[in-house]
Amino acid sequence: MENVIIATVLSFVITYFAIPVLIRVAELKHLYDEPDERKSHKIRIPTLGGLGFFAGFVLATAVCAPAQQAFPLQYLLAAFFIIFIVGMKDDIVGLSPVKKLVGQLVAAFTIIYLGNLQIQNMYGAFGIGELPYHFSLLLTYFTFIVVVNAFNLIDGIDGLAGSVGLLVSAVLGAYFLYVNEVLYAVMGFSLAAGLAAFLIYNITPAKIFMGDTGSLLVGLVNATMIVKFIEVAGNPAGTLPLQSVPAIAFAILIIPLFDTLRVFAIRMSRGRSPFTADRHHIHHYMLALGLSHGQATLIAVLSNIGFIVMACSLRDIGTTNLLLLTGGLAFGATTVLFYLKKRKEMPKPVMVPATEALDNRPSITKPKILRVNTESVLQDK
C-alpha cells in the first residue's frame, strides 16, 4: 500500500510542476498544434503535455515498483520508452501511419514476447475457451494495437483522452491493489495521478495538449493492464475471480474501444484507410449537437462509468450475453447521437412573413386594350 501512495503522490507532483515548464518550452520553440477546419480549437496550443506525465509516470513506477515483482518491469519500461519516442517524433516532425504502426508493434512485442503477457483464454465468449498459442498471440497483438490507437483517436477535444485514461487506469489499479498485484497497482495509480495533474492544464480552455506522446503512452499502459486484468481476474483460484472477464474488460474500455472499432468500420466500408482523419467520432457528434468540450467529456466519462457498473452487476449472465448487451447498448446510443446530429444539420425551411410574401408576389400586368376613337386614332390604355 505504501508503494502505491508514494507512486501516486510522486507522479502527480512531478507532472504538475513539469507542465508549466513544457508550456514555456513549446512557446519558445514554436511547438504547437495548428488549428484547421477539422480541429475544434481555433488557436495554436502547445503539444508537449505527454512528456510531463510520461516523466511522472515512469519515475514513480521505477522507484515504487516492488523488488519481488520486478521480472517484467524492465520490459515494460523499455516498451514505454519505445512508444514515447514514436509519439515524440510524431508530435515534433510528423510520422506516417505505417511507421507509427511499426513502433506500436515493436512496443507490443517487447511486452508480449519478452514480458510473457498475453490473452490465453476467452472464458466462454462465443463458446471459446482456451486459445491455441498462435491465435492467442494474434489476439493479444490485435488488442494492443486497437487499444493504443483507441486512446490516440479519442484525443480530439479538451480533457477527453485524459479523463477516460484516468478512469480506466484508476479502476484497473484499484483491482490490482485489492488482489495484491502491486506492480500493476503502482502503474495504474501512477498513470491516474499523472493524468489528474495534466488535466488541470488540459480542461477547457486547454493550455496544453498531450499529443501523440501522451495518448500513445496512455493507450499502451492501459492495454498492458487490461491484458493482465483478463489473466488475473479470469483465474478461478485468484483472490477476486470475476465471471465474464472479457466482457468486463470491454466495458472498462467501452468509450475508446467501441468508438475506434466503429470509426475503423465506417472508413473501411467506404474504401478508405482506417487511419485517415474524419469527423465520425462520438465526440464530434456531441460537438455538432452544440455541447461544449467539458460537457462532451463529462457525458463520455459518466457513460463509461455506467457501462462498468452494469457489466460488473450483470457478470453472471455469461460472457457472450454480456458482450452482446454492452455492444448493443453502445451501438444504440451512438446511433441516437448520429441521427440527432443529422437532424440538427438539416437545413430548416425559411419562414417568410405574409406581408413580405405579398410584397414579393410577381406583379400582374393587365392586357393592353386597343380602341379606335372617333378621330380614327389608335389609343393605348
Kinemage of the C-alpha trace (Angstrom):
@kinemage 1
@onewidth
@group {chain A} dominant
@subgroup {mainchain}
@vectorlist {calphas} color= white
{ca met a 1} P 0.000 0.000 0.000
{ca glu a 2} L 2.840 2.406 0.807
{ca asn a 3} L 4.302 1.852 -2.666
{ca val a 4} L 1.034 2.877 -4.288
{ca ile a 5} L 0.610 6.011 -2.139
{ca ile a 6} L 4.175 7.182 -2.771
{ca ala a 7} L 3.866 6.473 -6.508
{ca thr a 8} L 0.601 8.399 -6.710
{ca val a 9} L 1.964 11.470 -4.938
{ca leu a 10} L 5.285 11.388 -6.808
{ca ser a 11} L 3.664 11.111 -10.228
{ca phe a 12} L 1.213 13.925 -9.506
{ca val a 13} L 3.857 16.312 -8.169
{ca ile a 14} L 6.341 15.705 -10.997
{ca thr a 15} L 3.667 16.152 -13.665
{ca tyr a 16} L 2.098 19.208 -12.021
{ca phe a 17} L 5.385 21.125 -11.892
{ca ala a 18} L 6.655 19.861 -15.258
{ca ile a 19} L 3.694 21.036 -17.353
{ca pro a 20} L 4.240 24.834 -16.952
{ca val a 21} L 7.888 24.368 -17.961
{ca leu a 22} L 6.816 22.406 -21.043
{ca ile a 23} L 4.289 25.091 -21.988
{ca arg a 24} L 7.079 27.682 -21.871
{ca val a 25} L 9.454 25.488 -23.904
{ca ala a 26} L 6.752 24.850 -26.520
{ca glu a 27} L 6.172 28.601 -26.826
{ca leu a 28} L 9.882 29.311 -27.250
{ca lys a 29} L 10.387 26.523 -29.817
{ca his a 30} L 7.024 27.077 -31.557
{ca leu a 31} L 5.864 23.510 -30.942
{ca tyr a 32} L 2.148 23.975 -31.459
{ca asp a 33} L -0.859 22.068 -32.720
{ca glu a 34} L -2.027 24.283 -35.557
{ca pro a 35} L -5.819 24.756 -35.942
{ca asp a 36} L -7.521 23.699 -39.193
{ca glu a 37} L -11.022 23.015 -40.487
{ca arg a 38} L -11.134 19.514 -38.922
{ca lys a 39} L -9.974 20.524 -35.426
{ca ser a 40} L -12.157 22.096 -32.784
{ca his a 41} L -9.621 24.559 -31.363
{ca lys a 42} L -9.151 27.937 -33.025
{ca ile a 43} L -5.764 28.969 -31.628
{ca arg a 44} L -2.328 27.347 -31.500
{ca ile a 45} L -1.890 25.074 -28.463
{ca pro a 46} L 1.401 23.510 -27.218
{ca thr a 47} L 1.524 19.726 -27.678
{ca leu a 48} L 4.170 18.511 -25.222
{ca gly a 49} L 1.841 17.620 -22.351
{ca gly a 50} L 2.506 13.897 -22.743
{ca leu a 51} L 6.144 14.465 -21.867
{ca gly a 52} L 5.096 15.803 -18.459
{ca phe a 53} L 3.056 12.843 -17.263
{ca phe a 54} L 5.415 10.401 -19.005
{ca ala a 55} L 8.178 11.652 -16.717
{ca gly a 56} L 5.956 11.458 -13.635
{ca phe a 57} L 4.585 8.026 -14.508
{ca val a 58} L 7.912 6.377 -15.416
{ca leu a 59} L 9.829 7.776 -12.439
{ca ala a 60} L 7.071 6.851 -9.985
{ca thr a 61} L 6.758 3.334 -11.419
{ca ala a 62} L 10.520 2.733 -11.474
{ca val a 63} L 11.015 3.990 -7.916
{ca cys a 64} L 7.976 2.367 -6.292
{ca ala a 65} L 7.736 -0.986 -8.087
{ca pro a 66} L 8.259 -3.782 -5.541
{ca ala a 67} L 11.510 -5.711 -5.870
{ca gln a 68} L 9.759 -9.083 -5.572
{ca gln a 69} L 7.624 -8.347 -8.678
{ca ala a 70} L 10.402 -6.837 -10.776
{ca phe a 71} L 10.503 -9.509 -13.527
{ca pro a 72} L 8.512 -7.783 -16.288
{ca leu a 73} L 9.323 -4.232 -15.160
{ca gln a 74} L 12.408 -3.785 -17.349
{ca tyr a 75} L 10.494 -4.899 -20.438
{ca leu a 76} L 7.520 -2.726 -19.593
{ca leu a 77} L 9.713 0.343 -19.157
{ca ala a 78} L 11.522 -0.455 -22.412
{ca ala a 79} L 8.188 -0.630 -24.249
{ca phe a 80} L 7.048 2.644 -22.684
{ca phe a 81} L 10.242 4.359 -23.859
{ca ile a 82} L 9.741 2.976 -27.372
{ca ile a 83} L 6.199 4.338 -27.598
{ca phe a 84} L 7.380 7.629 -26.062
{ca ile a 85} L 9.970 8.054 -28.836
{ca val a 86} L 7.392 7.218 -31.523
{ca gly a 87} L 4.936 9.737 -30.112
{ca met a 88} L 7.528 12.460 -29.596
{ca lys a 89} L 8.779 12.173 -33.159
{ca asp a 90} L 5.236 12.321 -34.485
{ca asp a 91} L 4.496 15.438 -32.417
{ca ile a 92} L 7.644 17.277 -33.496
{ca val a 93} L 8.317 16.315 -37.133
{ca gly a 94} L 5.396 14.072 -38.086
{ca leu a 95} L 5.318 10.334 -38.725
{ca ser a 96} L 3.457 8.260 -41.316
{ca pro a 97} L 0.749 5.852 -40.094
{ca val a 98} L 2.841 2.880 -41.218
{ca lys a 99} L 5.852 3.952 -39.166
{ca lys a 100} L 3.645 4.623 -36.153
{ca leu a 101} L 2.163 1.138 -36.520
{ca val a 102} L 5.624 -0.423 -36.697
{ca gly a 103} L 6.619 1.395 -33.499
{ca gln a 104} L 3.472 0.171 -31.771
{ca leu a 105} L 4.173 -3.410 -32.858
{ca val a 106} L 7.739 -3.224 -31.517
{ca ala a 107} L 6.475 -1.926 -28.167
{ca ala a 108} L 3.784 -4.634 -28.066
{ca phe a 109} L 6.371 -7.309 -28.930
{ca thr a 110} L 8.531 -6.190 -26.019
{ca ile a 111} L 5.652 -6.632 -23.578
{ca ile a 112} L 4.038 -9.736 -25.091
{ca tyr a 113} L 7.070 -11.812 -26.017
{ca leu a 114} L 9.739 -10.627 -23.591
{ca gly a 115} L 7.346 -9.774 -20.764
{ca asn a 116} L 5.372 -13.005 -21.300
{ca leu a 117} L 1.973 -11.315 -21.232
{ca gln a 118} L -0.858 -12.497 -23.479
{ca ile a 119} L -4.552 -13.382 -23.609
{ca gln a 120} L -4.720 -17.160 -23.301
{ca asn a 121} L -8.414 -17.744 -22.655
{ca met a 122} L -11.704 -16.226 -23.835
{ca tyr a 123} L -13.606 -17.629 -20.836
{ca gly a 124} L -16.623 -18.767 -22.833
{ca ala a 125} L -17.038 -15.755 -25.113
{ca phe a 126} L -18.920 -17.088 -28.182
{ca gly a 127} L -18.210 -20.595 -26.973
{ca ile a 128} L -14.422 -20.149 -26.999
{ca gly a 129} L -12.302 -21.243 -24.059
{ca glu a 130} L -8.539 -21.732 -24.009
{ca leu a 131} L -6.864 -20.379 -27.141
{ca pro a 132} L -4.238 -22.071 -29.329
{ca tyr a 133} L -0.835 -20.463 -28.815
{ca his a 134} L -0.521 -18.677 -32.177
{ca phe a 135} L -4.126 -17.464 -32.152
{ca ser a 136} L -3.544 -16.226 -28.613
{ca leu a 137} L -0.575 -14.193 -29.819
{ca leu a 138} L -2.528 -12.703 -32.731
{ca leu a 139} L -5.425 -11.727 -30.473
{ca thr a 140} L -3.065 -10.109 -27.960
{ca tyr a 141} L -1.262 -8.102 -30.647
{ca phe a 142} L -4.626 -7.034 -32.060
{ca thr a 143} L -5.771 -5.947 -28.587
{ca phe a 144} L -2.631 -3.871 -28.033
{ca ile a 145} L -2.820 -2.146 -31.419
{ca val a 146} L -6.548 -1.365 -31.137
{ca val a 147} L -6.354 -0.054 -27.554
{ca val a 148} L -3.259 2.080 -28.256
{ca asn a 149} L -4.894 3.644 -31.305
{ca ala a 150} L -8.207 3.995 -29.484
{ca phe a 151} L -6.744 6.450 -26.997
{ca asn a 152} L -4.828 8.163 -29.770
{ca leu a 153} L -8.011 8.677 -31.789
{ca ile a 154} L -10.295 9.928 -28.984
{ca asp a 155} L -7.785 12.663 -28.151
{ca gly a 156} L -9.832 15.157 -30.148
{ca ile a 157} L -11.306 17.520 -27.552
{ca asp a 158} L -10.080 19.062 -24.312
{ca gly a 159} L -9.892 16.599 -21.455
{ca leu a 160} L -11.448 13.545 -23.134
{ca ala a 161} L -8.480 11.182 -23.559
{ca gly a 162} L -7.009 12.248 -20.218
{ca ser a 163} L -10.282 11.807 -18.321
{ca val a 164} L -11.103 8.412 -19.821
{ca gly a 165} L -7.498 7.288 -19.362
{ca leu a 166} L -7.609 8.374 -15.719
{ca leu a 167} L -10.849 6.435 -15.156
{ca val a 168} L -9.578 3.244 -16.797
{ca ser a 169} L -6.178 3.267 -15.085
{ca ala a 170} L -7.715 4.055 -11.669
{ca val a 171} L -10.284 1.221 -11.967
{ca leu a 172} L -7.643 -1.295 -13.033
{ca gly a 173} L -5.163 -0.011 -10.434
{ca ala a 174} L -7.762 -0.442 -7.684
{ca tyr a 175} L -8.429 -4.040 -8.748
{ca phe a 176} L -4.723 -4.885 -8.837
{ca leu a 177} L -4.231 -3.312 -5.422
{ca tyr a 178} L -7.028 -5.477 -3.999
{ca val a 179} L -5.555 -8.704 -5.433
{ca asn a 180} L -2.001 -7.731 -4.364
{ca glu a 181} L -0.574 -7.268 -7.867
{ca val a 182} L 1.467 -4.348 -6.556
{ca leu a 183} L 3.488 -3.649 -9.706
{ca tyr a 184} L 0.364 -3.145 -11.817
{ca ala a 185} L -1.344 -1.248 -8.994
{ca val a 186} L 1.618 1.137 -8.933
{ca met a 187} L 1.379 1.517 -12.709
{ca gly a 188} L -2.358 2.197 -12.596
{ca phe a 189} L -2.270 4.807 -9.858
{ca ser a 190} L 0.893 6.451 -11.204
{ca leu a 191} L -0.746 6.955 -14.583
{ca ala a 192} L -4.012 8.124 -12.993
{ca ala a 193} L -2.180 10.666 -10.818
{ca gly a 194} L -0.114 11.955 -13.724
{ca leu a 195} L -3.248 12.380 -15.834
{ca ala a 196} L -5.017 14.140 -12.963
{ca ala a 197} L -2.208 16.704 -12.792
{ca phe a 198} L -2.181 17.050 -16.578
{ca leu a 199} L -5.941 17.637 -16.719
{ca ile a 200} L -5.550 20.741 -14.557
{ca tyr a 201} L -3.917 22.331 -17.624
{ca asn a 202} L -5.957 20.474 -20.254
{ca ile a 203} L -9.544 21.115 -19.163
{ca thr a 204} L -11.231 23.798 -21.298
{ca pro a 205} L -9.749 26.229 -22.074
{ca ala a 206} L -6.764 23.947 -22.652
{ca lys a 207} L -3.318 25.406 -22.104
{ca ile a 208} L -1.578 22.310 -23.473
{ca phe a 209} L -2.399 19.068 -25.326
{ca met a 210} L -0.978 15.632 -24.538
{ca gly a 211} L -0.131 14.989 -28.198
{ca asp a 212} L 0.732 11.546 -29.542
{ca thr a 213} L 3.470 11.351 -26.919
{ca gly a 214} L 0.794 11.181 -24.251
{ca ser a 215} L -2.097 9.424 -25.989
{ca leu a 216} L 0.050 6.533 -27.257
{ca leu a 217} L 1.541 6.066 -23.789
{ca val a 218} L -1.899 6.091 -22.131
{ca gly a 219} L -3.083 3.518 -24.662
{ca leu a 220} L -0.080 1.232 -24.211
{ca val a 221} L -0.176 1.306 -20.403
{ca asn a 222} L -3.910 0.610 -20.313
{ca ala a 223} L -3.576 -2.134 -22.938
{ca thr a 224} L -0.917 -3.786 -20.758
{ca met a 225} L -3.099 -3.566 -17.675
{ca ile a 226} L -6.268 -4.798 -19.421
{ca val a 227} L -4.474 -7.920 -20.705
{ca lys a 228} L -3.101 -8.548 -17.218
{ca phe a 229} L -6.590 -7.952 -15.793
{ca ile a 230} L -8.070 -10.635 -18.061
{ca glu a 231} L -5.346 -13.054 -16.965
{ca val a 232} L -5.661 -12.367 -13.216
{ca ala a 233} L -9.438 -11.858 -12.904
{ca gly a 234} L -10.162 -14.895 -15.056
{ca asn a 235} L -8.169 -17.220 -12.799
{ca pro a 236} L -10.741 -19.082 -10.660
{ca ala a 237} L -8.091 -19.652 -7.989
{ca gly a 238} L -7.283 -15.948 -7.726
{ca thr a 239} L -8.048 -13.567 -4.888
{ca leu a 240} L -11.010 -11.937 -6.657
{ca pro a 241} L -12.041 -14.015 -9.690
{ca leu a 242} L -14.693 -12.473 -11.926
{ca gln a 243} L -17.089 -14.139 -14.307
{ca ser a 244} L -17.379 -12.818 -17.877
{ca val a 245} L -13.941 -11.191 -17.647
{ca pro a 246} L -13.567 -10.344 -21.383
{ca ala a 247} L -16.940 -8.585 -21.308
{ca ile a 248} L -15.991 -6.601 -18.199
{ca ala a 249} L -12.700 -5.634 -19.849
{ca phe a 250} L -14.634 -4.477 -22.918
{ca ala a 251} L -16.944 -2.395 -20.706
{ca ile a 252} L -13.986 -0.778 -18.923
{ca leu a 253} L -12.656 0.405 -22.300
{ca ile a 254} L -16.048 0.924 -23.956
{ca ile a 255} L -15.709 4.611 -24.917
{ca pro a 256} L -12.331 4.478 -26.703
{ca leu a 257} L -12.648 0.870 -27.885
{ca phe a 258} L -16.152 0.924 -29.369
{ca asp a 259} L -15.626 4.360 -30.932
{ca thr a 260} L -12.415 3.232 -32.635
{ca leu a 261} L -13.835 -0.059 -33.934
{ca arg a 262} L -16.908 1.772 -35.248
{ca val a 263} L -14.883 4.503 -36.972
{ca phe a 264} L -12.497 1.941 -38.497
{ca ala a 265} L -15.501 0.023 -39.874
{ca ile a 266} L -17.010 3.201 -41.368
{ca arg a 267} L -13.761 4.176 -43.060
{ca met a 268} L -13.014 0.727 -44.487
{ca ser a 269} L -16.619 0.333 -45.708
{ca arg a 270} L -16.035 3.471 -47.787
{ca gly a 271} L -12.785 2.135 -49.235
{ca arg a 272} L -10.542 4.387 -47.138
{ca ser a 273} L -7.649 3.651 -44.835
{ca pro a 274} L -8.790 3.150 -41.212
{ca phe a 275} L -6.154 5.715 -40.180
{ca thr a 276} L -7.468 8.584 -42.330
{ca ala a 277} L -8.929 11.514 -40.436
{ca asp a 278} L -12.625 12.407 -40.439
{ca arg a 279} L -15.345 13.706 -38.105
{ca his a 280} L -17.199 10.480 -37.283
{ca his a 281} L -16.035 10.109 -33.699
{ca ile a 282} L -18.570 10.220 -30.876
{ca his a 283} L -17.105 13.474 -29.554
{ca his a 284} L -17.597 15.063 -32.989
{ca tyr a 285} L -21.282 14.118 -32.853
{ca met a 286} L -21.659 15.685 -29.418
{ca leu a 287} L -19.914 18.888 -30.503
{ca ala a 288} L -22.205 19.057 -33.540
{ca leu a 289} L -25.174 18.981 -31.143
{ca gly a 290} L -23.861 22.169 -29.543
{ca leu a 291} L -22.229 20.653 -26.456
{ca ser a 292} L -19.024 22.200 -25.121
{ca his a 293} L -15.789 20.247 -24.711
{ca gly a 294} L -16.389 19.944 -20.983
{ca gln a 295} L -19.971 18.726 -21.407
{ca ala a 296} L -18.992 16.139 -24.045
{ca thr a 297} L -16.152 14.868 -21.856
{ca leu a 298} L -18.406 14.622 -18.800
{ca ile a 299} L -21.048 12.655 -20.719
{ca ala a 300} L -18.414 10.274 -22.101
{ca val a 301} L -16.867 9.615 -18.679
{ca leu a 302} L -20.237 9.137 -16.956
{ca ser a 303} L -21.303 6.771 -19.745
{ca asn a 304} L -18.105 4.768 -19.292
{ca ile a 305} L -18.730 4.526 -15.548
{ca gly a 306} L -22.279 3.377 -16.241
{ca phe a 307} L -21.077 0.595 -18.539
{ca ile a 308} L -18.524 -0.581 -15.951
{ca val a 309} L -21.150 -0.723 -13.200
{ca met a 310} L -23.583 -2.532 -15.493
{ca ala a 311} L -21.006 -5.111 -16.591
{ca cys a 312} L -19.930 -5.866 -13.033
{ca ser a 313} L -23.537 -6.144 -11.895
{ca leu a 314} L -24.596 -8.459 -14.747
{ca arg a 315} L -21.451 -10.603 -14.987
{ca asp a 316} L -23.479 -13.726 -14.078
{ca ile a 317} L -25.415 -13.680 -17.378
{ca gly a 318} L -22.425 -15.069 -19.256
{ca thr a 319} L -19.575 -13.613 -21.304
{ca thr a 320} L -21.308 -13.786 -24.692
{ca asn a 321} L -24.585 -12.300 -23.465
{ca leu a 322} L -22.809 -9.512 -21.625
{ca leu a 323} L -20.641 -8.702 -24.638
{ca leu a 324} L -23.706 -8.524 -26.889
{ca leu a 325} L -25.597 -6.405 -24.379
{ca thr a 326} L -22.700 -3.991 -23.919
{ca gly a 327} L -22.050 -3.690 -27.650
{ca gly a 328} L -25.745 -3.337 -28.420
{ca leu a 329} L -26.254 -0.541 -25.907
{ca ala a 330} L -23.158 1.279 -27.178
{ca phe a 331} L -24.353 0.914 -30.779
{ca gly a 332} L -27.820 2.124 -29.905
{ca ala a 333} L -26.559 5.179 -28.027
{ca thr a 334} L -24.187 6.078 -30.865
{ca thr a 335} L -26.951 5.669 -33.443
{ca val a 336} L -29.186 8.044 -31.498
{ca leu a 337} L -26.352 10.592 -31.376
{ca phe a 338} L -25.796 10.232 -35.115
{ca tyr a 339} L -29.446 10.846 -36.002
{ca leu a 340} L -29.703 13.775 -33.608
{ca lys a 341} L -26.644 15.253 -35.315
{ca lys a 342} L -28.116 14.693 -38.807
{ca arg a 343} L -31.394 16.222 -37.724
{ca lys a 344} L -29.657 19.305 -36.346
{ca glu a 345} L -27.654 19.729 -39.552
{ca met a 346} L -30.717 19.524 -41.836
{ca pro a 347} L -31.486 22.892 -43.444
{ca lys a 348} L -34.555 24.439 -41.878
{ca pro a 349} L -37.287 25.888 -44.125
{ca val a 350} L -37.220 29.671 -44.219
{ca met a 351} L -40.471 31.201 -42.988
{ca val a 352} L -41.365 34.348 -44.912
{ca pro a 353} L -43.791 36.809 -43.261
{ca ala a 354} L -47.148 37.103 -45.028
{ca thr a 355} L -46.717 40.822 -45.743
{ca glu a 356} L -43.273 40.198 -47.207
{ca ala a 357} L -44.663 37.366 -49.300
{ca leu a 358} L -47.352 39.676 -50.643
{ca asp a 359} L -44.806 42.346 -51.425
{ca asn a 360} L -42.687 39.812 -53.306
{ca arg a 361} L -45.548 38.491 -55.464
{ca pro a 362} L -44.941 38.903 -59.181
{ca ser a 363} L -46.876 41.905 -60.469
{ca ile a 364} L -49.704 41.119 -62.872
{ca thr a 365} L -49.729 43.306 -65.936
{ca lys a 366} L -53.191 43.984 -67.359
{ca pro a 367} L -53.562 43.326 -71.039
{ca lys a 368} L -53.472 46.385 -73.185
{ca ile a 369} L -56.723 47.253 -74.966
{ca leu a 370} L -56.606 48.983 -78.303
{ca arg a 371} L -59.596 51.148 -79.076
{ca val a 372} L -60.360 53.343 -82.020
{ca asn a 373} L -61.620 56.807 -81.220
{ca thr a 374} L -63.813 58.918 -83.317
{ca glu a 375} L -60.850 60.530 -84.920
{ca ser a 376} L -59.705 57.066 -86.071
{ca val a 377} L -56.523 57.340 -83.899
{ca leu a 378} L -55.197 54.205 -82.065
{ca gln a 379} L -55.195 54.868 -78.321
{ca asp a 380} L -53.254 52.832 -75.717
{ca lys a 381} L -54.973 52.143 -72.364
